[in-house]
Amino acid sequence: MPLVLSKPLERQRVRALLQHCPNPHHFLALGQDGIQAFFRQHIGRCGPKTAQIAFNWANQALLPPPELAPLLADQLQAEFHFYLAVESQLQALIDQADQLVPGSPAAVLTSVPGISPLLAARYLAHLGHPQRFTHAQEIWAFAGFDVVTEESGDFRRVGHITKKGSPGLRDTLFLIGLHTARQVPAIGRAKQRALARGKSDIAATIHAAHKANRICHHLLFHQIPFDSAQVR
């Protein structure tokens, strides 16, 4: 998996480094045995192979000058502590959604495989009311996913999305499309058809989100649970 598609800040070893040894020169000075002891102290386990890989990585990396490294390490550590605070706030929101969504109109959305209570809460929060929008396409346009069209005589060109709507709702819809495409066959097929037409993975996910949005609007507006037999 490409690094850009992974979640490195969820890896225990990376978190231990950022929190307890952000200066790479200090980490390199530990040596292989010291690295193994470091990881065993902070995450509870580390074999000699892992320690050797970590040591080789640090030894072969292009490191900042020793006199500059402490300043960069302090900045990196401060930013990581900020990340941990945001992570804690997000977990609190997840816990609140788990408690509040089952008793709210958004509960029907969690009947769709792939939609968590947090995503359901975000979707309803951006809409404001379950019956605010009569048609799903209105939600799509409200998010800014509608496309720019240019017309001149007999000429009509469809361009990029407007992005004039709510970026938070666009992000929510994209995540709903991403997760439901993996678990709802009809939505997954919509994504696969877009990929077959040469769309990028992001564009294909937006196509999946478009179908998922129609489903979510219908469930929310009519307050009925998801039935996979009714979706094609």
C-alpha positions as CSV (number, residue, x, y, z in Angstrom):
1,M,0.0,0.0,0.0
2,P,1.4,3.5,-0.9
3,L,2.2,5.5,2.2
4,V,-0.1,8.3,1.2
5,L,-3.1,5.8,1.4
6,S,-2.1,4.5,4.9
7,K,-2.6,6.0,8.3
8,P,0.9,6.3,9.8
9,L,-0.3,8.2,12.9
10,E,-2.3,5.1,13.9
11,R,0.9,3.0,14.0
12,Q,2.1,2.5,17.5
13,R,5.8,2.7,16.7
14,V,5.4,6.0,14.9
15,R,3.3,7.4,17.7
16,A,5.9,6.3,20.3
17,L,8.7,8.1,18.3
18,L,6.7,11.3,18.0
19,Q,5.8,11.4,21.6
20,H,9.0,10.2,23.3
21,C,11.9,10.5,20.8
22,P,11.1,13.0,18.0
23,N,14.8,13.9,17.4
24,P,16.1,11.3,14.8
25,H,19.7,11.8,15.9
26,H,18.7,10.7,19.5
27,F,16.9,7.7,18.0
28,L,19.9,6.7,15.9
29,A,22.2,7.0,18.9
30,L,20.2,4.4,20.7
31,G,21.6,1.7,18.4
32,Q,19.8,-1.5,17.5
33,D,19.6,-2.8,21.1
34,G,18.5,0.5,22.4
35,I,15.8,0.8,19.8
36,Q,14.5,-2.6,20.7
37,A,14.4,-1.6,24.4
38,F,12.8,1.8,23.5
39,F,9.9,0.1,21.7
40,R,9.4,-2.6,24.3
41,Q,9.2,0.2,27.0
42,H,6.6,2.3,25.1
43,I,4.5,-0.2,23.1
44,G,5.2,-3.4,24.9
45,R,6.9,-5.4,22.1
46,C,9.6,-5.3,19.5
47,G,11.7,-8.1,18.0
48,P,15.3,-7.8,16.9
49,K,14.2,-7.8,13.2
50,T,11.9,-4.8,13.7
51,A,14.7,-3.0,15.7
52,Q,17.2,-3.7,12.9
53,I,14.8,-2.3,10.2
54,A,14.1,0.8,12.3
55,F,17.9,1.3,12.9
56,N,18.7,0.9,9.2
57,W,15.9,3.3,8.2
58,A,17.3,6.0,10.6
59,N,20.9,5.3,9.5
60,Q,20.1,5.6,5.8
61,A,17.7,8.6,6.1
62,L,18.7,12.1,5.2
63,L,18.5,13.8,8.6
64,P,18.4,17.5,9.4
65,P,21.6,19.1,10.8
66,P,22.2,18.2,14.4
67,E,22.0,21.8,15.5
68,L,18.7,22.3,13.8
69,A,17.1,18.9,14.8
70,P,16.2,19.8,18.4
71,L,14.1,22.8,17.2
72,L,12.3,20.7,14.5
73,A,11.8,17.9,17.1
74,D,10.1,20.3,19.5
75,Q,7.9,21.7,16.8
76,L,7.0,18.2,15.6
77,Q,6.2,17.1,19.2
78,A,4.0,20.1,19.8
79,E,2.1,19.4,16.6
80,F,1.7,15.8,17.5
81,H,0.2,16.8,20.9
82,F,-2.2,19.0,19.1
83,Y,-3.1,16.0,16.9
84,L,-3.7,13.9,20.0
85,A,-6.1,16.6,21.3
86,V,-8.1,16.6,18.1
87,E,-8.1,12.8,18.1
88,S,-9.5,12.9,21.6
89,Q,-12.2,15.4,20.6
90,L,-13.2,13.2,17.6
91,Q,-13.5,10.2,19.8
92,A,-15.8,12.2,22.1
93,L,-18.0,13.1,19.1
94,I,-18.1,9.4,18.0
95,D,-19.2,8.4,21.5
96,Q,-21.9,11.1,21.6
97,A,-23.1,10.0,18.1
98,D,-23.3,6.4,19.4
99,Q,-25.5,7.6,22.3
100,L,-27.7,10.2,20.5
101,V,-28.3,8.8,16.9
102,P,-30.4,5.8,17.9
103,G,-33.0,8.1,19.3
104,S,-32.9,10.6,16.4
105,P,-34.3,10.7,12.9
106,A,-30.8,9.8,11.7
107,A,-31.1,6.3,13.1
108,V,-32.6,4.9,9.8
109,L,-29.3,5.9,8.1
110,T,-27.3,3.5,10.2
111,S,-29.4,0.6,8.7
112,V,-27.2,1.2,5.6
113,P,-24.1,-1.0,5.8
114,G,-21.1,1.3,6.0
115,I,-22.8,4.3,7.6
116,S,-21.7,4.7,11.2
117,P,-23.7,6.7,13.8
118,L,-21.1,9.5,13.3
119,L,-21.6,9.7,9.5
120,A,-25.4,9.6,10.0
121,A,-25.2,12.4,12.5
122,R,-23.0,14.5,10.2
123,Y,-25.4,13.9,7.3
124,L,-28.5,15.1,9.3
125,A,-26.6,17.9,10.9
126,H,-25.8,19.4,7.5
127,L,-29.4,19.0,6.3
128,G,-30.8,20.5,9.5
129,H,-34.1,18.7,9.2
130,P,-35.1,15.3,7.8
131,Q,-37.6,16.8,5.3
132,R,-35.8,20.0,4.5
133,F,-35.0,18.8,0.9
134,T,-37.7,17.3,-1.3
135,H,-35.3,15.7,-3.7
136,A,-31.9,14.1,-3.2
137,Q,-30.5,16.3,-6.1
138,E,-31.1,19.4,-4.0
139,I,-28.8,18.0,-1.3
140,W,-26.2,17.2,-4.0
141,A,-26.3,20.8,-5.2
142,F,-26.4,22.2,-1.6
143,A,-23.1,20.3,-1.1
144,G,-21.6,21.9,-4.2
145,F,-21.4,18.6,-6.2
146,D,-23.5,19.9,-9.0
147,V,-21.5,20.5,-12.2
148,V,-20.8,23.7,-14.2
149,T,-22.5,23.8,-17.6
150,E,-21.7,26.2,-20.4
151,E,-24.2,26.7,-23.2
152,S,-23.9,28.7,-26.5
153,G,-26.3,28.1,-29.3
154,D,-26.3,24.4,-30.0
155,F,-23.2,23.9,-27.9
156,R,-23.4,22.5,-24.4
157,R,-20.4,21.6,-22.3
158,V,-20.5,19.9,-18.8
159,G,-17.5,20.9,-16.7
160,H,-16.2,20.4,-13.2
161,I,-18.2,20.5,-10.0
162,T,-19.1,23.9,-8.7
163,K,-17.9,23.5,-5.1
164,K,-20.1,26.4,-4.2
165,G,-21.8,24.5,-1.4
166,S,-20.9,23.1,2.0
167,P,-17.4,21.5,2.1
168,G,-18.3,19.7,5.3
169,L,-21.3,18.1,3.5
170,R,-19.1,17.2,0.5
171,D,-16.7,15.5,2.8
172,T,-19.5,13.6,4.5
173,L,-21.0,12.5,1.3
174,F,-17.7,11.4,0.0
175,L,-17.0,9.3,3.1
176,I,-20.5,7.8,2.8
177,G,-19.8,6.8,-0.8
178,L,-16.4,5.4,0.1
179,H,-17.7,3.2,2.9
180,T,-21.0,2.1,1.4
181,A,-19.4,1.2,-1.9
182,R,-17.5,-1.5,0.0
183,Q,-20.6,-3.0,1.6
184,V,-23.7,-2.3,-0.5
185,P,-23.5,-4.1,-3.9
186,A,-25.6,-1.6,-5.8
187,I,-23.4,1.3,-4.7
188,G,-20.3,-0.7,-5.3
189,R,-21.5,-1.4,-8.9
190,A,-22.0,2.3,-9.4
191,K,-18.4,2.9,-8.5
192,Q,-17.2,0.1,-10.7
193,R,-19.1,1.4,-13.7
194,A,-17.4,4.8,-13.2
195,L,-14.0,3.1,-13.0
196,A,-14.8,1.2,-16.2
197,R,-15.5,4.5,-18.0
198,G,-12.0,5.7,-17.1
199,K,-12.9,7.7,-14.0
200,S,-10.3,8.1,-11.3
201,D,-10.8,6.4,-7.9
202,I,-11.9,9.8,-6.4
203,A,-14.3,10.5,-9.2
204,A,-15.7,7.0,-9.1
205,T,-16.2,7.4,-5.3
206,I,-18.2,10.6,-5.9
207,H,-20.4,8.6,-8.3
208,A,-20.9,6.1,-5.5
209,A,-21.7,8.9,-3.1
210,H,-24.3,10.2,-5.6
211,K,-26.2,6.9,-5.4
212,A,-25.7,6.6,-1.7
213,N,-27.1,10.2,-1.2
214,R,-30.3,9.2,-3.1
215,I,-30.7,6.2,-0.8
216,C,-30.0,8.3,2.4
217,H,-32.4,11.0,1.4
218,H,-35.2,8.5,0.7
219,L,-34.7,6.7,4.1
220,L,-34.4,10.0,6.0
221,F,-37.3,11.7,4.4
222,H,-39.7,8.8,4.8
223,Q,-38.1,7.4,8.0
224,I,-37.8,3.9,6.8
225,P,-34.9,1.4,7.3
226,F,-32.7,0.3,4.4
227,D,-33.8,-2.7,2.4
228,S,-31.1,-4.1,0.1
229,A,-33.8,-5.9,-2.0
230,Q,-35.2,-2.5,-3.0
231,V,-31.9,-1.1,-4.3
232,R,-30.6,-1.9,-7.7
